[in-house]
Amino acid sequence: MKYVDEYRDAKQARAWAQRILRLVTRPWQIMEICGGQTHAILRFGIDRLLPDQIRLIHGPGCPVCVTPVELIDKAIAIASRPEVIFCSFGDMLRVPGSAMDLLGAKARGGDVRVVYSPMDAVALAQRHLDREVVFFAVGFETTAPANAMAAAHAARLGLRNFSLLVAHVLVPPAIRAILDSPDCRVQGFLAAGHVCTVMGTDQYEPIAHRYDVPIVVTGFEPLDLLQGIAQCIEQLEAGRAEVAIQYRRSVRPEGNVGARRLMDQVFQPVERKWRGMGLIPASGLGLRPEYSQLDAERRFDVGHLTA
């Protein structure tokens, strides 16, 4: 399969592992940011190919992992209302809240539906004008443009029965929070290629320079990750701290300009609590005031719910 098989070539993977072995002269600790990277590292045994001097620290994880309990509780409270059709990607249904998960809410009679796009939820709202349709807008910057598009489209249509429960999180503030920790031992980062496909790399440059850490943007296949680790080690061994793009088949320094523009039109930075990390300033996205009529948290008065 093009763009997959060639990045899983075992012979090349062993060659990159040998190259990394030749580069390393001392111990280094590197964090991969995204749970998708972690999954690939463990699935393909990349950690076992690396020399003992390299320690991979698994980062904050995917947006599903870091969604806090209180947001899940808000989702469940909304989904349990009889007038609501609650729409979500399937990966959120088993994330535990304080008492149950969304599948539990569905089992108790909530109309919880898996959709494959936020536009599916908009279409449901058009077909069910007598119901309130809520989409659980979860994700890194990767999914924010599609959710912004759904919000803008619903606003243009004048849909009064569509809203978003927004749980977006932003990667750069989380990296800064990690590096600001007095116990931080991370010396380099593997940034997530899908995030940077949207956002580009300009937000990472100040982090690399201020904290003197290399940041390498990688894809999610074995060779992507091995090449990214090699690029990170090259910088660490040379005493450099730069932003580099390994995932060049998808990422450009400027990102997707149109997607970023749409995000900025609909969303604004807000503080966000991360499961396992706590409250991080300006690390999430919320709806701008001009889209506040689409805010499910306000519409259903669940802002007071805390874990």
C-alpha positions, 0 to 999 in steps of 0.5 A: 500500500503506497505511503504505508508499506514503504514506511514499514520496511523491516530492513530499513528499520534495522538500518535506522536503528543501527544509525541511531546506535552509532549516533548515541554517546550518552543517555537521552530521554525523549518524549513522544507527544501523541498516543498514536505515536506511542501506539506505533512504538509499542505495536512495532517494537520500536522501543526494543530496537533502540539502544539502552541509552535512549529512553522514550517517555510516553507523553500526555497521550491522545485527546481522548486520554486527557479529557478530564472527568468533569467534561465526561460528566457534562457529556453524560448529563447532556446525553441523558436528557430525553430531548437530546441526540448526543453525537460522538466519535466512537473512541469517547464512549468508553472514557470513564466519568465519575460514575459511568461512561457514555455507553452507560448513559446509552444503556440507561436510555440516552440517545447516544450515537456514533458519527464519523464527522461533525457534519453528520451531526449537523445533518441529524439536526436538520432531520430532527428539528424537534430534538436537540443535537449535540456534538462532542467536539474532542481533539487536538488541533487536528480535528478543530477545523472540521468542528469549526466548519460544522459550527460555521455551517450550522450558524449559516443554516440558522439551526437552533437545535445544534450545539457543540460540547467543546473539549479541544486541547492544544499541544504547545501549552502542554509541552510548556507545562511539562518543561516548566515542571521542576521534575522534568527530565525530557530532553527532546520531543517528537511532535505529532505530525497530524497536529502540525499538518494543520498548525505548522511549526511556528508555535514550536520555535519559541519553545525549542529556543526558550527551553533548549530542546529539539522538537522533531515532527514525525509521522506515525509509521515505524520509519517515521518514528525511527527517523524522527528519533535519529534527527532528535539524537543528532541535535542532542549530540550536537548541542542544537535545539531546533524544530525539524520536520521529518513528516515532510510528506504531510507537514509544511512550516505554515501548516494548512492556512485555510484550516487555521483561518477557519479555526480562528474564526470559530474558536478562541484559546481558553484554559483547559484541565487535562486528565493527569496534568491539571489546569493549563492556561490557554491550552484549550479551545472554546467557542468565540462569543459570536458562536456562543449560541452553539455552546452546549455547556451553556445551553444545558447549564452543565458548567457547574459540574465538577469531578 
